[in-house]
Amino acid sequence: MNAREAALKALARQRRHGTRLDAALAEASKGLSPLDRALAMRLCYGVVQNRDLIDLALKDSIKKTQPQVLDILRLGAYQLWFLDRIPHRALTDEAVRICKKTAPHAAGLVNAILRRLPEKPPETDDFSVKHSLPRWFCEKMASLLPPDELEPFFASCNAIPPIYIQEKSGGYTLEDASILDEVLRSGKGIVADPAARRAVISLNPQPGMRIWDCCAAPGGKTAMSAFMMDNQGTILATDKSAEKLPMIHQTLSRIGVTIADIKQADAAVYTPEGLFDAVLCDVPCSGFGVLRKKPDIRYRTEVSHFPALQLSILRNAAKAVKIGGALVYCTCTLLPEENEDVVRDFMSDDFTVESMETLWPHRGDTDGFFICKIKKNGTSPQ
């Protein structure tokens, strides 16, 4: 199996079973070289990120084409328009070869359609189609951003994100992705976006503090907190999903973190022992700030349930903050319903907002992120 076949397999699994694209790709890419895994990822993600634009060019073929064959056509169109190094004829021949293995009856159709494709993608002024984003999302962003920022923002949703490494002394961009495994094996750092680091900086962990990271998987913010604490103090790292706990263990053990107590717990109802100097609520969300990393999120049709869950976690976690302590609420979405509105519904005289910010991908090349730092009011007992 080569990279294109792996990408096709992942797309089919995601389409048929609703599997997360990253999980489908990880399964389909087993046994491939690092370079082929990277190509399979670029092809798979690229098709999903540009599906509506590609389908605009394939619209006359879609209704009469089986889904698996349509995936092959989409892969071909993506390579033609977005991977300059692949000649038109070569990608067509490869698509036909793959089609003969998976749907031989359609090989002639695939050959004819791909050879007729223009050398450039169709032009459209419709942001929703041009960037293959939900129309409701484009309309929402148009209400939040100045008109001259819309095109850069929508383009950023489909950009290839940099690889950021966070270490004890700070963070940097990894220019050569081929050495990523070597960097991680060194045990000095983790892959994490600067937006996530910003949330931890807002939490302000210090040596000797007691911290609760209440939605901790996969462990990046726990790790960065431990960096800032010089591995001195205590971090309670909880997550509702038992399946995700090994990811936290693996992340922390690789970099030598020894101050974390990892438990399965639902942050919306769990009552930990004692109070904490600071609590981090990186809550489940719709994910519309990380579309460039999780392109299949754009096809979510239901996001209205998130605010109630987020508010329940925030309210429960707030009970565990000591007087004068910090509560940081953050999401990787840009929707006000999950951000400012949740904070507004939470606030009372017992708390004060110390800072609130939204990070936009097109402005700082970070994940889209919302971070709010809240102080618990009152006077600590002497």
C-alpha positions as CSV (number, residue, x, y, z in Angstrom):
1,M,0.0,0.0,0.0
2,N,1.3,3.5,-0.9
3,A,0.4,6.9,0.5
4,R,-2.4,7.5,-2.0
5,E,-4.0,4.2,-1.2
6,A,-3.7,4.8,2.5
7,A,-5.4,8.3,2.1
8,L,-8.2,6.6,0.1
9,K,-8.7,4.0,2.8
10,A,-8.8,6.6,5.5
11,L,-11.3,8.8,3.6
12,A,-13.6,5.7,3.0
13,R,-13.5,4.8,6.7
14,Q,-14.2,8.3,7.8
15,R,-17.1,8.5,5.4
16,R,-18.6,5.1,6.1
17,H,-18.2,4.9,9.9
18,G,-17.8,8.5,11.0
19,T,-14.4,7.7,12.4
20,R,-12.3,10.8,13.3
21,L,-10.0,11.6,10.4
22,D,-6.8,11.4,12.4
23,A,-7.8,8.0,13.8
24,A,-8.8,6.7,10.4
25,L,-5.5,7.9,8.9
26,A,-3.4,6.4,11.7
27,E,-5.0,3.0,11.1
28,A,-4.7,3.2,7.3
29,S,-1.0,4.4,7.4
30,K,0.4,1.6,9.4
31,G,3.5,0.2,7.9
32,L,4.2,3.3,5.7
33,S,7.5,5.1,5.9
34,P,7.5,8.5,7.7
35,L,7.6,10.3,4.3
36,D,4.7,8.3,3.0
37,R,2.7,8.8,6.2
38,A,3.2,12.6,5.8
39,L,2.1,12.5,2.2
40,A,-1.0,10.4,3.1
41,M,-1.9,12.9,5.7
42,R,-1.5,15.8,3.4
43,L,-3.6,14.1,0.7
44,C,-6.3,13.0,3.2
45,Y,-6.5,16.4,5.0
46,G,-6.3,18.3,1.8
47,V,-9.3,16.5,0.2
48,V,-11.4,17.2,3.3
49,Q,-10.3,20.8,3.5
50,N,-11.2,21.5,-0.1
51,R,-14.1,19.1,-0.7
52,D,-16.7,21.7,-1.6
53,L,-14.5,23.5,-4.0
54,I,-13.4,20.2,-5.6
55,D,-17.0,19.1,-5.9
56,L,-17.9,22.3,-7.6
57,A,-15.7,21.2,-10.5
58,L,-17.0,17.6,-10.3
59,K,-20.6,18.5,-9.9
60,D,-21.6,16.9,-13.3
61,S,-20.1,13.6,-12.2
62,I,-21.1,13.4,-8.5
63,K,-24.7,12.1,-8.9
64,K,-23.6,9.2,-11.2
65,T,-20.5,8.3,-9.3
66,Q,-20.2,5.8,-6.4
67,P,-18.8,7.3,-3.2
68,Q,-15.5,5.3,-3.4
69,V,-14.9,6.4,-7.0
70,L,-15.7,10.0,-6.0
71,D,-13.0,9.8,-3.3
72,I,-10.5,8.8,-6.0
73,L,-11.6,11.7,-8.2
74,R,-11.3,14.1,-5.2
75,L,-7.8,12.9,-4.5
76,G,-6.8,13.4,-8.1
77,A,-8.2,16.9,-8.2
78,Y,-6.6,17.9,-4.9
79,Q,-3.2,16.7,-6.2
80,L,-3.6,18.6,-9.5
81,W,-4.5,21.9,-7.9
82,F,-2.6,22.0,-4.6
83,L,0.5,19.8,-5.1
84,D,2.4,21.5,-7.8
85,R,5.1,18.8,-8.2
86,I,2.7,16.1,-9.5
87,P,2.1,16.3,-13.3
88,H,-1.4,16.0,-14.5
89,R,-0.9,12.9,-16.5
90,A,1.0,11.1,-13.7
91,L,-1.7,11.7,-11.1
92,T,-4.4,10.6,-13.6
93,D,-2.5,7.3,-14.3
94,E,-2.0,6.7,-10.6
95,A,-5.7,7.3,-9.9
96,V,-6.7,4.9,-12.7
97,R,-4.3,2.3,-11.3
98,I,-5.9,2.5,-7.8
99,C,-9.4,2.5,-9.3
100,K,-8.6,-0.7,-11.2
101,K,-7.8,-2.3,-7.8
102,T,-10.9,-1.0,-5.9
103,A,-13.6,-0.3,-8.5
104,P,-12.4,-1.6,-11.9
105,H,-15.7,-0.9,-13.7
106,A,-15.1,2.8,-13.2
107,A,-11.5,3.1,-14.3
108,G,-12.4,4.5,-17.7
109,L,-14.7,7.1,-16.1
110,V,-12.0,8.2,-13.7
111,N,-9.5,8.5,-16.6
112,A,-11.9,10.6,-18.6
113,I,-12.9,13.0,-15.8
114,L,-9.5,13.6,-14.5
115,R,-8.0,14.3,-17.9
116,R,-10.7,16.9,-18.5
117,L,-10.0,18.7,-15.3
118,P,-8.6,22.3,-15.8
119,E,-5.2,23.0,-14.4
120,K,-6.6,25.4,-11.8
121,P,-9.5,25.1,-9.4
122,P,-12.7,26.8,-10.1
123,E,-13.0,30.5,-9.1
124,T,-15.7,31.6,-6.7
125,D,-16.3,34.6,-4.4
126,D,-18.4,32.4,-2.1
127,F,-16.2,31.9,1.0
128,S,-18.2,28.8,2.1
129,V,-17.4,27.0,-1.2
130,K,-13.9,28.5,-1.8
131,H,-12.7,27.3,1.6
132,S,-15.1,24.4,2.1
133,L,-16.5,25.7,5.3
134,P,-20.1,25.6,6.7
135,R,-22.1,28.5,5.6
136,W,-23.4,29.2,9.1
137,F,-19.7,29.3,10.3
138,C,-18.8,31.8,7.6
139,E,-21.7,34.0,8.5
140,K,-20.8,33.8,12.2
141,M,-17.2,34.8,11.5
142,A,-18.3,37.7,9.3
143,S,-20.1,39.1,12.3
144,L,-17.0,38.9,14.4
145,L,-14.2,40.0,12.1
146,P,-13.6,43.1,10.0
147,P,-14.3,42.5,6.3
148,D,-10.6,42.7,5.3
149,E,-9.7,39.9,7.7
150,L,-12.3,37.3,6.4
151,E,-10.2,36.0,3.5
152,P,-7.0,35.6,5.6
153,F,-9.0,33.9,8.4
154,F,-10.8,31.5,6.1
155,A,-7.5,30.7,4.3
156,S,-5.9,30.0,7.6
157,C,-8.5,27.3,8.3
158,N,-6.9,25.2,5.5
159,A,-3.3,26.1,6.0
160,I,-0.6,23.6,7.0
161,P,0.1,24.4,10.6
162,P,3.7,24.8,11.9
163,I,5.0,22.2,14.3
164,Y,5.7,23.9,17.6
165,I,7.9,22.3,20.3
166,Q,7.5,23.4,23.9
167,E,10.3,22.9,26.3
168,K,11.1,24.0,29.9
169,S,12.9,27.0,28.7
170,G,10.4,28.1,26.1
171,G,9.0,27.2,22.7
172,Y,10.1,27.1,19.1
173,T,9.0,26.1,15.6
174,L,10.4,22.9,14.3
175,E,11.6,23.7,10.7
176,D,12.4,20.1,9.7
177,A,9.5,17.8,10.4
178,S,11.6,14.8,9.6
179,I,13.5,15.1,12.9
180,L,10.3,15.3,15.0
181,D,10.6,11.8,16.3
182,E,14.3,12.5,17.3
183,V,13.3,15.7,19.1
184,L,10.5,13.9,21.1
185,R,12.8,10.9,21.9
186,S,15.1,13.4,23.6
187,G,12.6,13.8,26.4
188,K,13.1,17.5,26.5
189,G,9.8,18.7,25.0
190,I,6.4,18.1,23.7
191,V,4.4,19.2,20.6
192,A,2.0,21.9,21.6
193,D,0.7,25.1,20.1
194,P,1.7,28.5,21.5
195,A,-1.9,29.1,22.2
196,A,-1.9,26.2,24.7
197,R,1.2,27.6,26.3
198,R,-0.5,30.9,26.6
199,A,-3.3,29.3,28.6
200,V,-0.8,27.7,30.9
201,I,1.1,31.0,31.3
202,S,-2.2,32.6,32.3
203,L,-2.6,29.9,34.9
204,N,0.8,30.9,36.2
205,P,1.9,27.7,37.9
206,Q,4.8,28.1,40.3
207,P,7.0,25.7,42.2
208,G,5.2,24.2,45.2
209,M,1.7,25.1,44.0
210,R,-1.2,22.7,43.9
211,I,-2.8,22.6,40.5
212,W,-5.8,20.8,39.0
213,D,-5.9,20.3,35.2
214,C,-9.4,19.0,35.0
215,C,-9.7,18.0,31.3
216,A,-6.1,17.0,30.9
217,A,-5.8,14.6,28.0
218,P,-3.5,14.3,26.1
219,G,-1.4,15.9,28.8
220,G,0.3,18.8,27.1
221,K,-0.9,21.5,29.5
222,T,-0.1,19.3,32.5
223,A,3.4,19.0,31.1
224,M,3.9,22.7,30.5
225,S,2.6,23.4,34.0
226,A,5.2,21.0,35.4
227,F,7.9,22.8,33.4
228,M,6.9,26.1,35.0
229,M,6.8,24.5,38.4
230,D,10.3,22.9,38.0
231,N,8.6,19.6,38.8
232,Q,8.0,20.8,42.3
233,G,4.5,20.7,43.9
234,T,1.4,18.7,42.9
235,I,-0.7,18.5,39.7
236,L,-4.0,16.6,39.7
237,A,-4.6,15.6,36.0
238,T,-8.0,14.2,35.4
239,D,-10.0,13.3,32.3
240,K,-13.4,11.7,31.8
241,S,-12.2,9.3,29.2
242,A,-10.4,6.2,30.6
243,E,-9.1,5.6,27.0
244,K,-7.2,8.9,27.1
245,L,-5.4,8.3,30.4
246,P,-2.5,6.3,28.8
247,M,-1.8,9.4,26.6
248,I,-1.3,11.5,29.6
249,H,0.9,8.9,31.3
250,Q,3.0,8.5,28.1
251,T,3.5,12.3,27.7
252,L,4.5,12.9,31.2
253,S,6.7,9.9,31.7
254,R,8.6,10.7,28.5
255,I,9.7,14.1,29.8
256,G,10.2,13.0,33.4
257,V,7.3,14.7,35.1
258,T,6.9,13.1,38.6
259,I,4.5,15.5,40.3
260,A,1.3,14.5,38.5
261,D,-1.5,12.4,40.0
262,I,-3.5,11.0,37.0
263,K,-7.1,10.0,37.5
264,Q,-10.2,9.2,35.5
265,A,-12.9,11.7,36.6
266,D,-15.7,13.7,35.1
267,A,-14.9,17.3,35.8
268,A,-18.6,18.3,35.7
269,V,-19.3,16.3,38.9
270,Y,-16.0,15.2,40.5
271,T,-15.0,16.6,43.9
272,P,-11.3,16.4,44.6
273,E,-9.8,16.4,48.0
274,G,-8.8,19.9,49.3
275,L,-8.5,23.2,47.4
276,F,-6.1,24.3,44.7
277,D,-4.0,27.3,44.0
278,A,-5.1,27.2,40.4
279,V,-7.5,25.2,38.3
280,L,-7.3,24.8,34.5
281,C,-10.6,24.1,32.6
282,D,-9.6,23.3,29.0
283,V,-13.1,22.1,28.3
284,P,-14.5,20.0,25.5
285,C,-15.7,22.2,22.7
286,S,-16.7,22.3,19.0
287,G,-13.1,22.8,17.9
288,F,-13.7,25.5,15.3
289,G,-10.4,27.1,16.2
290,V,-8.3,24.1,15.1
291,L,-9.8,23.4,11.7
292,R,-6.4,23.3,10.1
293,K,-5.4,20.4,12.4
294,K,-8.8,18.7,12.5
295,P,-10.4,19.4,9.1
296,D,-13.3,17.0,9.5
297,I,-14.7,19.1,12.4
298,R,-16.1,21.5,9.8
299,Y,-18.8,18.9,8.9
300,R,-20.1,18.8,12.5
301,T,-23.8,19.5,12.4
302,E,-24.5,19.8,16.1
303,V,-22.6,22.0,18.4
304,S,-25.4,23.5,20.6
305,H,-24.8,21.0,23.4
306,F,-21.4,22.2,24.3
307,P,-22.2,25.4,26.3
308,A,-24.2,23.5,28.9
309,L,-21.4,21.0,29.4
310,Q,-18.8,23.7,29.5
311,L,-20.7,25.7,32.1
312,S,-21.3,22.6,34.3
313,I,-17.5,21.9,34.3
314,L,-16.6,25.5,35.0
315,R,-19.1,25.7,37.9
316,N,-17.9,22.5,39.5
317,A,-14.2,23.2,39.0
318,A,-14.7,26.7,40.6
319,K,-15.6,25.0,43.9
320,A,-12.1,23.6,44.1
321,V,-10.3,26.9,43.9
322,K,-9.0,28.4,47.1
323,I,-9.8,32.1,47.9
324,G,-7.4,34.3,45.9
325,G,-6.7,31.4,43.5
326,A,-7.0,31.3,39.8
327,L,-9.5,29.6,37.5
328,V,-8.6,29.6,33.8
329,Y,-11.3,28.7,31.3
330,C,-10.1,28.0,27.8
331,T,-11.4,26.4,24.5
332,C,-10.0,25.8,21.0
333,T,-13.1,27.3,19.4
334,L,-13.9,30.8,18.3
335,L,-17.7,30.7,18.8
336,P,-18.9,33.3,21.5
337,E,-21.6,30.8,22.6
338,E,-18.8,28.6,24.0
339,N,-16.6,31.4,25.2
340,E,-17.7,34.8,26.4
341,D,-21.3,33.7,26.8
342,V,-20.3,30.8,29.1
343,V,-18.1,33.1,31.2
344,R,-21.0,35.6,31.4
345,D,-23.4,32.9,32.6
346,F,-20.8,31.7,35.2
347,M,-19.9,35.0,36.8
348,S,-21.0,36.0,40.2
349,D,-19.8,38.4,43.0
350,D,-17.5,35.6,44.1
351,F,-15.3,35.9,41.1
352,T,-13.5,38.6,39.0
353,V,-12.4,38.3,35.4
354,E,-8.7,39.3,35.4
355,S,-8.0,38.8,31.7
356,M,-9.8,37.6,28.6
357,E,-8.4,37.1,25.1
358,T,-9.2,35.4,21.8
359,L,-6.3,34.2,19.6
360,W,-7.0,34.1,15.9
361,P,-5.0,31.8,13.6
362,H,-4.6,34.4,10.8
363,R,-3.2,37.0,13.2
364,G,-0.5,35.0,15.1
365,D,-0.3,31.7,13.3
366,T,-1.6,29.9,16.4
367,D,-4.6,27.8,17.0
368,G,-7.8,29.6,17.4
369,F,-8.1,29.8,21.2
370,F,-10.1,31.6,23.9
371,I,-8.5,32.1,27.3
372,C,-10.2,33.7,30.3
373,K,-8.5,34.0,33.7
374,I,-10.8,34.4,36.7
375,K,-9.9,35.2,40.3
376,K,-11.8,33.8,43.3
377,N,-12.6,36.7,45.5
378,G,-12.4,36.9,49.3
379,T,-9.8,37.0,52.0
380,S,-7.8,33.9,52.8
381,P,-7.9,32.9,56.4
382,Q,-4.8,33.9,58.4
